[in-house]
Amino acid sequence: MKKKIVAANFKMNKTDEDIKKYFAVFLDRINGLRNKTSFNDFDAELIFAPPFTSLSETHKIIEPYMDFIKLSSQNIYSEKSGAYTGEISIDMIKSCGCVYSIIGHSERRNIFKESDELIGKKIEAVYSGGGMTPILCVGENLEIRKQNGQEKFVENQLAVGLNYIKGRNIPSLIVAYEPVWAIGTGMPIKADDGEAMHGFISDYIISSFSIGELRVIYGGSVTEANIKELMGKPHIDGVLVGGASLDPQSFHNIFKLAAAQ
């Protein structure tokens, strides 16, 4: 059975000192949860994606919990090394303890103009580096959704972004469906609409690629109020949480509700 995923994307938030304070609260809640129930009942994996500057500090803090808490970067560059000022390579984040990397987040696509082709090269870099799994983000904007073009749009993002793995046997992949119009707006997708898109994504990838373990997770205004309904859908394998993950108590509550589903 696939483990559910509850992932936190801190984006451009938190210094090392903030990270220490955050986990002092969060892990206290986790330890309390462990004392009350068997973690065998919580078939879920926690993933944290702090800023690059706090990867090492976060890894140091979560190391005793790495049976179910994992570390992710928010991005990488497609090259291993060289004259790429301001970029960071797959080997660099692996040295910090990362086992995941978010690739192609809508903010990277929209603000920094990352193309599907560049994102495909980054996916290739993750797999070429070995021992890591990408979290590939896809999703349409509101105009495309209104025109009912979301499936064709997302299929193209997947086809180009995953071009490198065509014909290859890949052990694992996480796809995060994040409709752009739902991110940070307080307007999450209706659970049934999310289920339909997750089913479409899953069917397309399974029919087009050879992947040992595929998990399709949802991101876009995930909160304590909607997590149970989202996680109750069979094709939604987890969530990628942005703003609501910045508060340790709130994110703990989301994890507890998601993992118990």
Backbone bond lengths (Angstrom), bond angles and torsions (degrees), N, CA, C in turn:
res aa  C-N    CA-C-N  psi(-1)  N-CA   C-N-CA  omega(-1)  CA-C   N-CA-C  phi
1 M - - - 1.458 - - 1.531 109.93 -
2 K 1.335 115.82 136.08 1.455 120.25 -179.38 1.527 110.94 -69.48
3 K 1.329 115.36 138.30 1.459 119.25 173.56 1.522 110.02 -76.58
4 K 1.313 116.11 136.12 1.461 120.16 173.44 1.522 109.25 -68.88
5 I 1.311 115.56 155.85 1.461 121.40 -179.95 1.516 109.61 -120.11
6 V 1.324 115.88 132.46 1.460 122.10 170.82 1.528 106.13 -125.12
7 A 1.330 115.89 105.34 1.462 121.42 -171.75 1.519 111.06 -113.99
8 A 1.325 115.49 141.27 1.466 122.95 179.08 1.523 109.56 -111.74
9 N 1.315 116.50 122.98 1.466 122.14 174.10 1.530 107.78 -107.84
10 F 1.332 115.70 105.54 1.463 119.53 -177.40 1.533 112.64 -76.49
11 K 1.335 117.06 -11.97 1.467 121.67 -179.34 1.535 109.58 54.60
12 M 1.328 119.82 -142.37 1.463 120.78 -178.16 1.532 109.57 -92.74
13 N 1.317 114.27 65.61 1.460 121.84 -179.12 1.530 109.49 -140.18
14 K 1.296 116.72 145.39 1.465 127.40 170.38 1.533 114.12 85.15
15 T 1.333 113.16 126.02 1.462 122.59 170.31 1.523 108.81 -89.84
16 D 1.321 117.41 177.17 1.469 120.14 176.51 1.525 111.49 -57.56
17 E 1.320 117.14 -40.33 1.470 119.67 179.35 1.519 111.01 -65.14
18 D 1.330 116.03 -39.66 1.468 119.63 176.28 1.525 111.02 -62.67
19 I 1.324 115.45 -39.48 1.468 120.99 179.84 1.530 110.20 -61.86
20 K 1.316 116.94 -44.37 1.467 120.63 179.26 1.521 110.97 -60.09
21 K 1.330 116.54 -45.01 1.459 120.58 -179.98 1.524 111.10 -65.61
22 Y 1.308 116.44 -40.35 1.466 121.83 -179.70 1.527 110.68 -59.78
23 F 1.325 116.11 -52.09 1.463 119.38 -175.34 1.527 112.56 -73.80
24 A 1.318 117.90 -22.66 1.463 119.31 173.40 1.529 109.84 -59.78
25 V 1.329 115.69 -39.07 1.470 120.38 178.35 1.527 110.65 -79.04
26 F 1.326 116.01 -49.74 1.469 119.78 -173.66 1.525 111.95 -61.59
27 L 1.315 116.98 -47.77 1.465 119.35 -177.75 1.521 112.33 -70.41
28 D 1.324 117.21 -27.57 1.463 119.60 172.55 1.526 110.21 -62.00
29 R 1.337 116.44 -41.62 1.467 120.31 177.45 1.530 110.52 -66.84
30 I 1.330 116.96 -40.37 1.465 120.88 179.32 1.527 110.55 -63.95
31 N 1.325 116.91 -43.07 1.468 120.23 178.43 1.524 110.81 -63.01
32 G 1.326 116.15 -38.15 1.454 119.71 177.04 1.520 111.58 -64.70
33 L 1.332 116.22 -38.40 1.458 121.13 177.83 1.525 110.45 -66.87
34 R 1.316 116.07 -39.95 1.467 120.91 178.32 1.530 111.18 -61.98
35 N 1.332 116.54 -36.89 1.459 120.25 -178.61 1.524 112.23 -71.42
36 K 1.346 115.98 -24.37 1.461 120.15 -176.06 1.518 113.45 -90.68
37 T 1.328 116.44 -25.50 1.458 119.38 -174.77 1.516 110.19 -149.29
38 S 1.308 116.20 160.69 1.459 120.82 175.67 1.517 109.58 -76.73
39 F 1.339 117.01 132.34 1.442 119.19 178.78 1.528 112.25 -71.04
40 N 1.333 116.17 -6.67 1.458 118.71 172.75 1.526 111.02 -65.52
41 D 1.353 115.53 -22.93 1.460 119.86 178.38 1.524 111.70 -79.31
42 F 1.332 117.56 -12.31 1.454 122.37 -178.22 1.530 108.39 -109.93
43 D 1.322 114.86 87.05 1.457 119.98 -175.72 1.533 108.76 -84.65
44 A 1.323 115.21 69.81 1.458 120.32 -174.76 1.517 110.57 -145.32
45 E 1.319 114.56 156.37 1.454 122.35 179.60 1.526 108.43 -121.01
46 L 1.311 116.00 130.95 1.468 121.85 175.96 1.524 109.49 -94.11
47 I 1.328 116.56 136.62 1.459 121.67 176.74 1.525 108.24 -128.77
48 F 1.335 116.04 132.25 1.459 120.78 176.24 1.521 109.86 -116.30
49 A 1.342 115.70 132.40 1.462 122.42 176.85 1.529 109.11 -121.08
50 P 1.333 116.92 84.62 1.471 120.59 177.20 1.526 109.96 -81.31
51 P 1.319 118.53 175.49 1.468 120.29 173.66 1.531 110.72 -61.15
52 F 1.333 116.51 157.77 1.466 120.58 178.95 1.521 112.02 -50.85
53 T 1.339 116.54 -39.67 1.460 121.16 -174.56 1.522 112.93 -66.11
54 S 1.328 116.96 -16.16 1.471 120.14 -177.93 1.519 113.21 -115.91
55 L 1.318 117.93 12.17 1.466 119.73 178.55 1.527 111.64 -61.70
56 S 1.328 116.65 -48.55 1.468 119.57 -177.12 1.525 111.53 -65.04
57 E 1.323 117.35 -42.84 1.464 120.98 179.20 1.524 110.61 -62.94
58 T 1.334 116.42 -42.87 1.459 120.05 179.20 1.527 110.98 -63.87
59 H 1.329 116.26 -42.71 1.460 119.69 179.42 1.526 111.13 -60.63
60 K 1.300 116.50 -41.77 1.465 120.93 179.29 1.533 110.75 -60.45
61 I 1.319 116.32 -39.94 1.464 120.55 -177.48 1.524 111.90 -73.05
62 I 1.343 117.57 -41.80 1.463 120.16 -173.89 1.527 113.25 -88.61
63 E 1.332 117.49 -4.26 1.464 120.19 -174.81 1.530 113.75 -52.78
64 P 1.357 119.44 -41.23 1.477 118.51 178.83 1.529 113.48 -67.63
65 Y 1.330 117.25 -10.57 1.467 121.40 -176.07 1.530 112.18 -113.09
66 M 1.329 116.84 16.77 1.456 118.61 -169.94 1.525 114.02 -75.39
67 D 1.333 117.25 4.06 1.461 118.67 169.69 1.522 110.77 -69.34
68 F 1.348 117.58 -24.07 1.462 119.24 178.97 1.533 113.81 -141.86
69 I 1.337 118.97 -3.46 1.464 121.68 174.57 1.528 108.41 -113.59
70 K 1.332 116.43 125.55 1.462 121.73 -176.75 1.523 110.19 -121.98
71 L 1.339 114.54 163.67 1.460 121.65 -176.54 1.523 110.53 -112.57
72 S 1.314 115.54 138.68 1.463 122.04 177.62 1.519 110.03 -132.29
73 S 1.327 115.85 148.81 1.459 120.25 167.86 1.529 108.14 -87.83
74 Q 1.330 115.59 163.89 1.461 120.46 178.11 1.524 112.17 -89.66
75 N 1.330 116.51 -9.66 1.457 120.67 -174.82 1.526 107.96 -175.45
76 I 1.319 117.12 163.28 1.464 122.65 166.13 1.526 107.41 -145.83
77 Y 1.334 116.08 172.10 1.456 119.81 170.00 1.530 107.91 -104.02
78 S 1.319 115.87 160.81 1.459 120.34 -172.57 1.527 114.05 -80.28
79 E 1.335 117.68 -15.87 1.464 120.37 -178.89 1.525 110.82 -96.13
80 K 1.334 116.39 153.53 1.462 121.17 -178.45 1.524 112.64 -76.77
81 S 1.347 117.59 -32.24 1.461 122.24 -179.65 1.524 108.15 -169.48
82 G 1.334 115.48 172.09 1.463 118.52 175.75 1.510 113.41 132.04
83 A 1.315 115.59 -167.55 1.471 122.82 -175.13 1.525 109.92 -85.65
84 Y 1.331 115.30 72.37 1.467 122.53 -179.42 1.527 108.00 -127.29
85 T 1.314 115.93 73.99 1.464 121.99 -173.82 1.529 111.31 -53.87
86 G 1.320 114.70 129.88 1.460 120.71 176.61 1.514 115.00 87.39
87 E 1.345 117.66 -4.63 1.463 120.36 -178.65 1.527 111.17 -97.42
88 I 1.333 115.40 169.92 1.459 120.89 -177.57 1.531 108.37 -141.12
89 S 1.330 116.08 139.69 1.460 120.67 -172.07 1.520 111.93 -97.90
90 I 1.331 114.36 169.09 1.459 120.27 179.22 1.529 111.05 -63.28
91 D 1.336 117.42 -39.20 1.468 119.80 179.75 1.527 111.37 -64.99
92 M 1.319 116.80 -33.74 1.467 120.77 179.66 1.531 111.33 -66.11
93 I 1.331 116.45 -43.62 1.468 116.93 -179.12 1.527 111.34 -75.24
94 K 1.336 117.21 -30.84 1.464 119.26 175.03 1.526 110.58 -62.17
95 S 1.338 116.37 -37.14 1.464 119.84 -179.95 1.526 112.02 -67.08
96 C 1.336 116.48 -18.25 1.472 121.22 176.92 1.523 112.10 -90.23
97 G 1.327 117.11 -3.20 1.460 119.89 177.74 1.515 115.40 102.23
98 C 1.328 117.68 9.47 1.464 119.97 -178.68 1.522 111.25 -74.20
99 V 1.322 115.47 141.29 1.466 121.47 171.10 1.526 110.99 -119.40
100 Y 1.334 116.64 -5.27 1.453 122.88 175.78 1.526 109.37 -132.67
101 S 1.338 114.79 158.97 1.465 120.28 169.72 1.519 108.45 -144.65
102 I 1.328 115.86 129.44 1.463 120.66 173.20 1.532 107.95 -72.59
103 I 1.318 116.22 132.13 1.458 121.92 -179.77 1.531 109.08 -128.99
104 G 1.327 116.37 131.42 1.460 120.27 172.21 1.510 115.43 76.26
105 H 1.325 118.05 27.78 1.467 119.51 175.71 1.529 109.32 -57.37
106 S 1.315 116.34 147.02 1.472 120.20 -175.26 1.531 112.15 -58.07
107 E 1.332 117.09 -29.81 1.468 118.77 177.89 1.522 111.12 -69.93
108 R 1.333 117.28 -31.59 1.468 120.57 173.72 1.533 109.70 -70.21
109 R 1.308 116.38 -40.72 1.463 120.13 -179.88 1.533 111.39 -67.25
110 N 1.324 117.04 -44.69 1.464 120.81 -171.43 1.525 113.31 -85.29
111 I 1.334 117.59 -43.76 1.459 120.44 -176.67 1.525 111.02 -81.65
112 F 1.340 115.87 -42.51 1.463 120.25 -174.71 1.530 112.88 -103.12
113 K 1.339 115.55 6.62 1.469 122.46 172.16 1.522 113.24 57.73
114 E 1.326 117.17 37.38 1.463 119.89 176.63 1.530 109.46 -72.33
115 S 1.309 115.98 129.78 1.459 121.86 -178.26 1.521 110.66 -87.89
116 D 1.331 115.99 164.68 1.465 120.41 175.51 1.528 110.24 -60.40
117 E 1.349 115.92 -34.52 1.465 119.59 -179.37 1.523 111.32 -66.14
118 L 1.326 117.58 -43.87 1.469 120.47 177.35 1.521 110.67 -64.02
119 I 1.312 115.96 -40.64 1.461 120.00 178.72 1.524 110.17 -62.08
120 G 1.338 117.01 -38.54 1.456 120.49 175.74 1.516 112.33 -61.34
121 K 1.335 116.95 -38.75 1.465 120.74 177.25 1.535 110.77 -66.26
122 K 1.317 116.71 -35.47 1.464 119.73 177.82 1.534 111.17 -68.42
123 I 1.324 116.22 -39.07 1.464 119.85 175.10 1.527 109.50 -59.59
124 E 1.319 116.75 -44.01 1.465 121.23 177.42 1.520 110.91 -59.36
125 A 1.342 116.90 -41.64 1.467 120.89 -179.79 1.519 111.40 -63.21
126 V 1.325 117.41 -39.80 1.468 120.83 179.71 1.530 110.23 -62.34
127 Y 1.311 116.75 -48.60 1.463 119.59 -178.03 1.528 111.91 -71.09
128 S 1.335 116.88 -35.42 1.469 119.71 179.08 1.517 111.54 -66.46
129 G 1.352 116.12 -30.34 1.460 120.31 179.86 1.514 113.30 -70.16
130 G 1.326 117.34 -24.08 1.460 122.32 177.29 1.517 113.75 78.22
131 G 1.308 116.14 141.54 1.457 121.74 173.65 1.510 116.17 78.22
132 M 1.339 117.39 10.12 1.455 120.41 -179.53 1.521 110.68 -131.71
133 T 1.329 114.51 159.13 1.463 121.91 178.18 1.524 109.15 -124.32
134 P 1.330 117.94 131.50 1.466 119.59 176.23 1.526 111.49 -80.67
135 I 1.324 115.14 151.22 1.461 122.29 169.03 1.524 105.15 -110.90
136 L 1.318 116.23 95.09 1.461 121.53 -175.25 1.519 109.93 -84.62
137 C 1.327 116.05 121.41 1.463 121.45 -179.32 1.527 110.89 -94.73
138 V 1.316 115.94 133.14 1.464 122.27 176.72 1.527 107.96 -137.13
139 G 1.331 115.75 161.94 1.461 118.95 177.43 1.510 112.25 158.35
140 E 1.325 114.77 150.86 1.465 121.78 -175.18 1.523 111.63 -98.26
141 N 1.344 116.27 162.19 1.461 120.03 173.86 1.535 109.78 -88.78
142 L 1.315 116.23 177.23 1.465 120.59 -173.38 1.524 111.68 -66.89
143 E 1.327 117.19 -37.82 1.466 120.05 -179.51 1.526 111.21 -61.28
144 I 1.323 116.42 -43.11 1.466 120.70 178.74 1.522 110.32 -65.88
145 R 1.321 117.14 -40.44 1.467 121.23 178.66 1.528 110.58 -61.81
146 K 1.340 117.03 -42.75 1.466 120.44 -179.53 1.526 111.71 -63.67
147 Q 1.336 116.19 -29.31 1.466 121.15 179.10 1.532 112.00 -88.30
148 N 1.345 116.05 4.29 1.468 122.35 -179.17 1.526 111.98 60.52
149 G 1.342 115.56 33.11 1.456 119.92 -178.77 1.509 114.02 -103.13
150 Q 1.344 117.16 14.60 1.462 120.23 -172.75 1.530 112.98 -64.58
151 E 1.318 118.52 -37.77 1.463 119.69 -177.52 1.526 111.38 -67.30
152 K 1.320 117.24 -46.52 1.464 120.58 179.58 1.522 110.94 -63.00
153 F 1.339 116.82 -40.37 1.468 121.44 -178.95 1.523 110.71 -64.43
154 V 1.322 116.67 -48.76 1.456 121.02 -178.15 1.527 110.55 -68.40
155 E 1.329 117.67 -36.46 1.465 120.03 177.01 1.523 110.74 -59.63
156 N 1.330 117.32 -40.24 1.468 120.26 178.37 1.527 110.88 -66.24
157 Q 1.337 117.23 -41.91 1.468 119.99 176.89 1.527 110.44 -58.39
158 L 1.317 116.70 -42.26 1.467 120.83 -179.32 1.529 111.01 -69.37
159 A 1.316 117.18 -43.05 1.463 120.96 -177.06 1.520 111.51 -61.51
160 V 1.331 116.82 -44.21 1.464 120.64 -179.48 1.525 110.85 -76.92
161 G 1.322 116.50 -44.34 1.458 120.54 -177.71 1.513 113.51 -64.34
162 L 1.326 116.63 -29.88 1.468 121.13 -177.29 1.525 112.37 -107.15
163 N 1.307 116.55 15.64 1.464 120.13 -177.60 1.530 112.39 -56.53
164 Y 1.339 116.10 -35.58 1.470 120.96 -177.86 1.523 112.19 -60.97
165 I 1.331 117.60 -33.58 1.470 119.30 -173.67 1.529 112.50 -90.89
166 K 1.330 117.29 0.72 1.457 120.41 178.58 1.525 109.47 -58.67
167 G 1.311 117.25 124.65 1.452 121.75 179.00 1.511 114.58 81.67
168 R 1.329 118.03 1.08 1.462 121.46 179.33 1.531 109.50 -107.18
169 N 1.308 116.28 154.33 1.460 121.46 173.32 1.523 108.88 -91.82
170 I 1.308 116.26 113.89 1.463 122.38 -175.60 1.527 109.34 -110.78
171 P 1.333 117.91 130.26 1.470 119.15 -175.61 1.520 114.51 -67.49
172 S 1.343 117.38 -39.38 1.464 118.01 -175.76 1.527 111.17 -156.36
173 L 1.317 114.95 151.73 1.464 122.78 177.36 1.519 108.48 -151.91
174 I 1.338 114.96 138.61 1.467 120.77 170.36 1.518 107.19 -116.07
175 V 1.321 116.04 129.47 1.467 121.50 172.68 1.520 107.53 -113.12
176 A 1.329 116.00 128.83 1.465 121.14 176.62 1.525 108.36 -105.65
177 Y 1.325 115.62 111.66 1.463 120.05 175.15 1.519 108.31 -83.99
178 E 1.321 115.47 113.54 1.464 121.60 -178.53 1.520 109.76 -128.83
179 P 1.327 117.90 91.45 1.462 118.82 175.84 1.527 109.83 -59.01
180 V 1.329 116.29 123.99 1.467 120.95 -171.61 1.525 110.88 -57.30
181 W 1.306 116.65 -35.76 1.461 120.71 -176.80 1.526 113.01 -69.96
182 A 1.322 117.53 -11.50 1.465 120.93 -179.17 1.525 113.09 -101.39
183 I 1.348 118.02 -12.13 1.458 120.72 -173.51 1.530 110.66 -78.41
184 G 1.328 115.38 117.43 1.459 120.44 176.27 1.511 115.19 69.86
185 T 1.343 117.21 12.01 1.464 120.19 -176.76 1.520 113.00 -101.83
186 G 1.347 115.86 -13.08 1.461 118.89 -174.03 1.516 112.34 77.19
187 M 1.342 116.86 10.19 1.467 121.49 179.39 1.528 109.62 -116.63
188 P 1.313 119.23 76.23 1.469 120.46 -179.56 1.518 110.99 -67.09
189 I 1.313 115.44 157.40 1.455 120.47 176.83 1.525 109.59 -66.67
190 K 1.333 116.77 149.89 1.459 119.34 172.62 1.521 108.18 -64.55
191 A 1.308 116.57 140.55 1.467 120.71 -173.80 1.527 112.01 -57.19
192 D 1.336 118.01 -39.26 1.459 120.52 179.84 1.526 111.34 -66.89
193 D 1.333 117.40 -38.07 1.463 120.70 177.05 1.523 110.41 -67.57
194 G 1.331 116.75 -38.92 1.455 120.31 176.24 1.515 111.25 -63.13
195 E 1.315 116.75 -43.08 1.462 121.38 178.20 1.524 111.04 -59.80
196 A 1.327 116.76 -41.41 1.467 120.33 179.95 1.528 111.10 -62.72
197 M 1.332 117.24 -43.70 1.466 120.18 179.89 1.520 111.27 -69.10
198 H 1.308 117.59 -39.20 1.466 120.91 178.59 1.530 110.45 -64.42
199 G 1.319 116.41 -39.46 1.453 119.51 176.45 1.524 111.31 -64.04
200 F 1.328 116.38 -41.83 1.458 120.48 177.76 1.528 111.32 -61.57
201 I 1.325 116.67 -47.30 1.469 121.23 -179.26 1.526 110.67 -61.19
202 S 1.320 116.12 -46.32 1.454 120.89 -179.49 1.530 111.07 -60.86
203 D 1.336 116.93 -46.78 1.462 120.94 -179.12 1.526 111.02 -62.89
204 Y 1.341 116.42 -42.47 1.463 119.82 -178.90 1.532 111.07 -63.36
205 I 1.314 117.22 -46.31 1.468 120.27 -176.94 1.522 110.90 -67.45
206 I 1.326 116.85 -43.68 1.468 120.15 -179.42 1.528 110.92 -61.69
207 S 1.340 116.89 -37.11 1.461 120.53 -178.49 1.527 112.66 -79.47
208 S 1.341 117.84 -17.00 1.460 120.82 -172.90 1.520 114.44 -110.55
209 F 1.336 117.31 -20.32 1.457 120.96 -173.25 1.521 110.12 -136.72
210 S 1.327 115.69 164.13 1.465 121.84 178.05 1.526 108.91 -109.50
211 I 1.337 116.62 100.55 1.461 122.00 -174.21 1.524 108.99 -128.43
212 G 1.321 115.27 127.96 1.453 119.93 -178.59 1.517 112.66 -63.49
213 E 1.327 116.45 -52.80 1.467 120.94 179.25 1.523 109.30 -131.26
214 L 1.316 115.41 116.51 1.461 122.18 177.03 1.518 109.38 -110.86
215 R 1.328 115.97 129.39 1.463 120.27 173.03 1.526 108.24 -127.66
216 V 1.328 115.52 130.28 1.466 121.96 -179.52 1.519 107.55 -112.87
217 I 1.329 115.94 115.26 1.464 120.99 -175.21 1.528 109.84 -112.95
218 Y 1.324 116.01 163.78 1.465 121.39 -176.36 1.525 110.94 -111.96
219 G 1.334 115.98 140.99 1.460 121.21 173.18 1.518 110.16 -138.43
220 G 1.321 116.67 140.61 1.459 121.25 179.19 1.507 111.21 141.56
221 S 1.341 116.36 92.09 1.470 122.59 179.40 1.528 112.41 58.37
222 V 1.349 115.25 44.59 1.467 120.57 174.84 1.532 109.04 -77.32
223 T 1.320 117.14 130.81 1.468 121.87 -179.14 1.527 109.65 -140.42
224 E 1.336 114.96 175.77 1.460 120.18 174.49 1.531 111.31 -60.91
225 A 1.336 116.49 -28.33 1.462 120.57 -175.35 1.526 113.39 -73.91
226 N 1.351 117.80 -28.62 1.466 118.44 -175.24 1.530 114.17 -115.59
227 I 1.335 117.61 -1.86 1.460 119.69 -173.01 1.530 112.24 -64.56
228 K 1.310 119.42 -39.36 1.468 120.76 -177.11 1.524 111.23 -66.07
229 E 1.330 116.67 -41.01 1.466 119.91 179.99 1.530 110.72 -66.44
230 L 1.337 116.68 -42.23 1.463 120.20 179.08 1.522 111.13 -63.44
231 M 1.329 116.51 -47.68 1.458 120.35 -175.60 1.527 112.71 -73.41
232 G 1.331 116.41 -10.79 1.448 120.12 176.80 1.521 113.53 -78.35
233 K 1.324 116.77 -7.75 1.462 121.40 -178.78 1.533 110.36 -88.05
234 P 1.323 117.61 137.13 1.473 120.37 -171.51 1.520 115.32 -65.95
235 H 1.339 118.79 -27.85 1.460 119.96 -177.56 1.532 113.20 -95.96
236 I 1.324 117.50 -1.03 1.469 120.73 178.00 1.525 107.63 -95.73
237 D 1.330 115.38 106.65 1.465 121.63 -171.78 1.528 113.50 -91.99
238 G 1.316 117.34 4.39 1.453 119.95 -179.62 1.512 110.65 157.73
239 V 1.329 115.46 -169.72 1.460 120.60 -176.23 1.529 110.70 -140.65
240 L 1.323 114.80 150.24 1.460 122.92 170.45 1.518 106.35 -113.68
241 V 1.322 116.20 113.89 1.468 122.28 -169.83 1.525 109.64 -106.16
242 G 1.313 116.47 130.28 1.458 121.66 178.46 1.514 111.52 -97.94
243 G 1.330 116.23 -99.89 1.463 121.72 -173.67 1.518 114.50 -54.78
244 A 1.324 116.95 -40.30 1.471 120.09 -177.15 1.527 112.59 -70.55
245 S 1.348 117.30 -12.56 1.468 119.10 178.72 1.518 112.74 -83.14
246 L 1.331 117.20 -11.53 1.472 120.47 -174.74 1.524 112.78 -74.13
247 D 1.309 116.67 -19.82 1.466 121.12 175.75 1.524 108.41 -100.33
248 P 1.325 119.03 120.51 1.471 120.64 -173.68 1.520 113.96 -62.27
249 Q 1.330 117.79 -37.06 1.453 120.04 179.73 1.529 110.61 -67.98
250 S 1.326 116.20 -43.47 1.458 120.65 179.87 1.530 110.61 -62.98
251 F 1.332 116.53 -44.04 1.456 119.05 -178.00 1.529 111.05 -69.53
252 H 1.311 116.95 -35.72 1.468 119.84 174.94 1.529 110.11 -60.64
253 N 1.331 116.77 -42.71 1.457 119.70 179.72 1.529 111.37 -63.23
254 I 1.340 115.98 -40.37 1.465 120.32 177.94 1.519 109.95 -62.33
255 F 1.334 116.41 -45.39 1.468 120.17 178.77 1.523 111.41 -59.43
256 K 1.307 116.08 -47.09 1.465 120.62 -176.61 1.531 110.79 -62.59
257 L 1.321 117.26 -41.95 1.455 121.17 179.30 1.526 111.97 -68.78
258 A 1.344 115.60 -39.35 1.459 119.90 -178.85 1.520 111.42 -69.90
259 A 1.313 116.57 -43.81 1.450 121.02 -174.73 1.523 112.19 -70.01
260 A 1.310 116.52 -25.02 1.463 120.27 -177.84 1.514 112.38 -83.15
261 Q 1.330 118.27 -6.98 1.460 121.23 -177.70 1.534 111.54 -72.74
